[in-house]
């Protein structure tokens, strides 16, 4: 059991007791909306980290996708073509990240730091640093849609979880994700096309970012060139909190979901207590540290027993 | 450690001084040629480039990038990484600004910056050595923690207006050369002597080149790793003082645009991401190249919004150059 489960439950219990308004219907709905974009970034991030990778560009690419989508909508294009443009941009960045990591064997954190700069710069250049608004009402009403009693964003996020789960556990792609993290060299020596699947992991991340831009843009009915930069920190934190290891092909999708829930509850409770976002980041850092220390202690105790 | 094979080669020979900068002459010449090339191109494209004021400005900008990149070079030589250097600069500068602005001595402000930088570096070192976290993950989390603390401390405000004596550290001249350039020269000299001709410096190379062999030959890995992260933090603190003195203002976003240039300067300077290969002198040349690129964009009236994009491309190019260089070394070696 990942250490995050009892910590998350404690956190929820604490918020129920100490934070006024935490359990209100409105706030619970709000929690779902806040968690949905983060969940969409964290699902592919889990696969990327399982493959001993990292994607620091995820937040910047999401911002750029949102800008592209908003520019298309503001330019009078339909929602479908705006979504297609956004997905194409996300996919392009994912393919570029994947190609440099897989084909050139470059360290993922430096590659994605470079593409972070490129995505951030591109979004700033396109918008000249300003927010993009005047998108009409189509995307906002899609965001506010209820499907079978579930808000549209929550539905999209759950669909992403389901898709990632199926990809990871029921397809050849998923087998490769585990194997690349476990021992990529052995795959290459065995003549398996590991490189293609390795690219596909990052491409999947880019593609999901392109779709997640729908939620980000819909929520504000506008796009801002740097609004999602830093969201990759929450996504990486959720994966690490969920117990996915950087060192071996070992991952827990459910753990990541618990990590997303914990971070969302933490941020929401601190919001309600009037504690600003900057200190929320510091507390997430502290939470990661706590979980890692607990994990190390438990592992060393297991090793002593064994 | 008299029996240590690494330190046995660590040279107190008659060619001591030549040794300091020897070994990679061709590599360094290539970088100097690149500087000349970019410089000539800029001189052709803009009349303002070759003015004394502008050249000194480039050097001033290069010295800031270098101060940040010098500590990072040590960490990378040792096989680690430090993503928190720029955020560390931000927090150190903001705290120092707060101290000076509250009427205390600028010396106390400088001490605050250096202490804050070193302490954050020590936390990085502990996370890497004690918790055995991958360096990029530990320092990435530290980046956001430091950035968050800086945001909180500043509360969206700026702190500006410092005593002229303090500002001279960033804006002053001595014999016609900006003060930060002297600082760059001192750090270059001290760091080069440290890595090239002390046992500890050679052990840092050894750890980066082959950690397993280094551990087996009795090098105290954890202490050396702690040292490089603390030195990196200290350099962030020094860079914070220079930056604060130059711009005469502190805000919670001041360091962030320096992260990619600092990393790119190290890699363009020929220090390998995989540790054990590189030099501080290379990083100086890398910093000058980055400063030229940024200065050129200003002179050619390219909007500031292009900067993250251009620096991102430069960073990726630098990683590719490292890749090619590594391939060549492996073929030769």
Contacts between the chains, C-beta under 8 A, distances in Angstrom:
chain1	res1	chain2	res2	distance
A	54	B	136	6.9
A	54	B	137	7.7
A	56	B	140	7.4
A	100	B	316	7.3
A	100	B	319	7.9
A	104	B	320	7.3
A	104	B	323	5.9
A	105	B	323	7.8
A	106	B	319	5.3
A	106	B	320	7.8
A	106	B	323	6.4
A	107	B	136	7.9
A	107	B	273	5.7
A	107	B	319	7.8
A	109	B	81	7.4
A	109	B	83	7.5
A	109	B	136	4.4
A	109	B	140	7.5
A	110	B	263	7.1
A	110	B	267	7.9
A	110	B	273	6.4
A	110	B	315	7.1
A	110	B	319	5.4
A	111	B	316	7.0
A	111	B	319	6.8
A	113	B	83	7.8
A	113	B	259	8.0
A	113	B	260	6.7
A	113	B	263	7.0
A	113	B	312	7.9
A	113	B	315	6.6
A	114	B	260	7.6
A	114	B	312	4.8
A	114	B	313	7.3
A	114	B	315	4.2
A	114	B	316	4.0
A	114	B	319	6.9
A	115	B	312	6.6
A	115	B	316	7.5
A	116	B	312	6.8
A	117	B	260	5.1
A	117	B	308	4.4
A	117	B	309	6.5
A	117	B	311	5.4
A	117	B	312	2.5
A	117	B	313	7.8
A	117	B	315	6.5
A	118	B	308	7.5
A	118	B	309	5.3
A	118	B	312	4.0
A	118	B	313	6.3
A	118	B	316	7.8
A	119	B	312	7.9
A	120	B	308	4.5
A	120	B	309	7.5
A	120	B	312	7.6
A	121	B	305	6.8
A	121	B	306	6.1
A	121	B	307	6.8
A	121	B	308	3.8
A	121	B	309	2.5
A	121	B	310	7.0
A	121	B	311	7.9
A	121	B	312	6.2
A	122	B	309	5.8
A	124	B	305	3.9
A	124	B	306	7.9
A	124	B	308	6.8
A	124	B	309	7.8
A	125	B	303	7.5
A	125	B	305	5.1
A	125	B	306	6.0
A	125	B	309	6.5
A	128	B	303	7.8
A	128	B	305	6.6
A	129	B	305	5.7
A	230	B	144	7.3
A	233	B	140	7.5
A	233	B	141	7.9
A	233	B	144	5.1
A	236	B	137	7.8
A	236	B	140	7.4
A	237	B	141	7.7
A	240	B	137	7.4
A	246	B	134	5.3
A	246	B	137	6.3
A	247	B	134	7.6
A	276	B	151	7.6
A	276	B	152	6.7
A	277	B	151	7.7
A	278	B	147	7.6
A	278	B	148	4.2
A	278	B	149	7.4
A	278	B	150	7.8
A	278	B	151	3.4
A	278	B	152	4.5
A	279	B	148	6.3
A	279	B	152	5.3
A	280	B	148	7.7
A	281	B	144	5.0
A	281	B	145	7.0
A	281	B	147	7.2
A	281	B	148	3.8
A	282	B	144	7.9
A	282	B	145	5.2
A	282	B	148	4.3
A	282	B	149	6.1
A	282	B	152	7.5
A	284	B	144	7.8
A	285	B	141	5.1
A	285	B	142	7.7
A	285	B	144	6.2
A	285	B	145	4.1
A	285	B	148	7.5
A	288	B	141	5.9
A	289	B	127	7.9
A	289	B	131	7.9
A	289	B	141	7.8
A	292	B	131	5.9
A	292	B	133	6.8
A	293	B	131	7.0
A	296	B	131	6.4
A	296	B	132	7.7
